[in-house]
Amino acid sequence: MFDSVSQLEIFPTELRMRRIDPACNMRRFYRMSIQPDLFGGASLVREWGRIGARGQMMIEQHPDEGRAVTALMKLAAVKKRRGYA
């Protein structure tokens, strides 16, 4: 009965955003995810580019998962102000 328990995450560890504006020929994506690293910290992996293309990637190191989640939330707010949804 309780085999598949799903818990709602309060703080996201993965986020996918898109910005599409046909008038400007703009189709962009932005992905962020938090991954554990080998030294007990956490890495914020950021990927962005044009939809359908490979894009670019950046990895930010953080001492713990809490700080990585804080960085993810700050970046998400900036991207939302720039028109990503």
Beta strands, then each sheet from edge to edge (+ up, - down):
strand 1: 14-21
strand 2: 26-36
strand 3: 42-50
strand 4: 56-62
sheet 1: 1+ 2- 3+ 4-
end
